Amino acid sequence: MTPPGSALGAITVRPVSRTLPPPPQTSFASDNAAGVSPEVMAALAAANLGSALAYGDDHWTRRAEVAIAELFEAPVISLACWGGTGANVVGLASVLRPWQAVIATNAAHIVTDECGAPARFSGATVAPVPHVNGKLEPEALAGYLDWFGTEHHPQPAVLSVSQATELGTIYTIEELAALADAAHRAGMLLHLDGARIANAVASSGSSMPEMVRDTGVDLMTFGFTKNGAMYGELVVYLRPELAADARFVRKQASQLTSKSRFVAAQVLALVEGGLWLRNADHANRMARRLAEGVGRIQGVEIAHPPEANAVFARIPQWAIPPLQEWSYFWEWDSSQSLVRWMTSFATTIADVDAFVAGVAAVIG
Ligand SMILES: Cc1ncc(COP(=O)(O)O)c(C=O)c1O
């Protein structure tokens, strides 16, 4: 048996002898671990009555298109897709040529978590740049500006940012506008991966038009799955002319759902009465409560204050396995002993308090 505090390689091992409290009822591993908002379930059941033409030729899809244009207060074009990777693929592949490049941070989902799908479907190069707390800074573009016009280099055509970022931070309106400005001055487009755009809008207190239309975003993924949908995301083109080839790209990328009415019904359930913002706001509040709770435990260091629905914390390496066994979550960066805890619309106050109690029992 390993004595308390002895070193095992680089890891200090300590036995966890305390009895742990009951684990929370919901998972802090991911907002994707949550189920479906009851209102969305009801909307799916309602859309299940009778038949409707397939491939978006139905009244739910038409209503959702109008609802999205109203939400953005602009004549946007929106296309339903199955999932977030697929929506990023469709958006990017519809505006990129094979000799071009999309620039994103080296933490971006399109760089690290989509198995190269955007590069495969667009043929373009995905060029990663460093980030600061998950955010891309306009200066990061500088190194690529020399590539313009030289046939040996992929031609930078799109800047892609995630809002909220993969590190749970939020670009301010000014930061997004500065990035759009930098991209446009270089003749590039600004793409926004909005898998968690609802959390960002709810956290910022700005409206969707203020955050996206007025800052100069050209096209985006509007995520619903993490916000309470069962599946389904939209690609939203703020400049309608960019969508000229989008329907062909979507079909070829296997993202055209035949029973599209079920995506549209979910979008309507979330958007029409503002549930998308209420769900996101709840998730954000649960993350803040979690950060406050675990932040009081000696041995837990919050990496940065949560701005959306993720808490990143440094905890002792030895505490990670027993905590994961008790209530699973992901270790984000083992070199920093950095873990990620995520909340969702389904996280309750009791879940947060139970999780804090477990962390305190192991580490405190
Ligand atoms: C930033 C970001 N973009 C996109 C996605 C969409 O991924 P998926 O294809 O799993 O829906 C995710 C999911 O975790 C994400 O975190």
The ligand as an SDF file (V2000), in Angstrom:
LIG
                    3D

 16 16  0  0  0  0  0  0  0  0999 V2000
  -17.1110   25.0810  -29.0420 C   0  0  0  0  0  0  0  0  0  0  0  0
  -17.8620   23.9160  -29.6180 C   0  0  0  0  0  0  0  0  0  0  0  0
  -18.2020   23.9270  -30.9050 N   0  0  0  0  0  0  0  0  0  0  0  0
  -18.9190   22.9500  -31.4610 C   0  0  0  0  0  0  0  0  0  0  0  0
  -19.3470   21.8710  -30.7180 C   0  0  0  0  0  0  0  0  0  0  0  0
  -20.2590   20.8830  -31.3840 C   0  0  0  0  0  0  0  0  0  0  0  0
  -19.9200   19.6010  -31.3480 O   0  0  0  0  0  0  0  0  0  0  0  0
  -20.8840   18.3990  -31.7400 P   0  0  0  0  0  0  0  0  0  0  0  0
  -20.5460   18.0290  -33.1180 O   0  0  0  0  0  0  0  0  0  0  0  0
  -20.4960   17.3630  -30.7660 O   0  0  0  0  0  0  0  0  0  0  0  0
  -22.3150   18.8140  -31.6060 O   0  0  0  0  0  0  0  0  0  0  0  0
  -18.9810   21.7740  -29.3690 C   0  0  0  0  0  0  0  0  0  0  0  0
  -19.3590   20.6040  -28.5470 C   0  0  0  0  0  0  0  0  0  0  0  0
  -18.8040   20.2990  -27.5420 O   0  0  0  0  0  0  0  0  0  0  0  0
  -18.2250   22.8320  -28.7980 C   0  0  0  0  0  0  0  0  0  0  0  0
  -17.8760   22.8160  -27.5080 O   0  0  0  0  0  0  0  0  0  0  0  0
  1  2  1  0
  2  3  1  0
  2 15  2  0
  3  4  2  0
  4  5  1  0
  5  6  1  0
  5 12  2  0
  6  7  1  0
  7  8  1  0
  8  9  2  0
  8 10  1  0
  8 11  1  0
 12 13  1  0
 12 15  1  0
 13 14  2  0
 15 16  1  0
M  END
$$$$
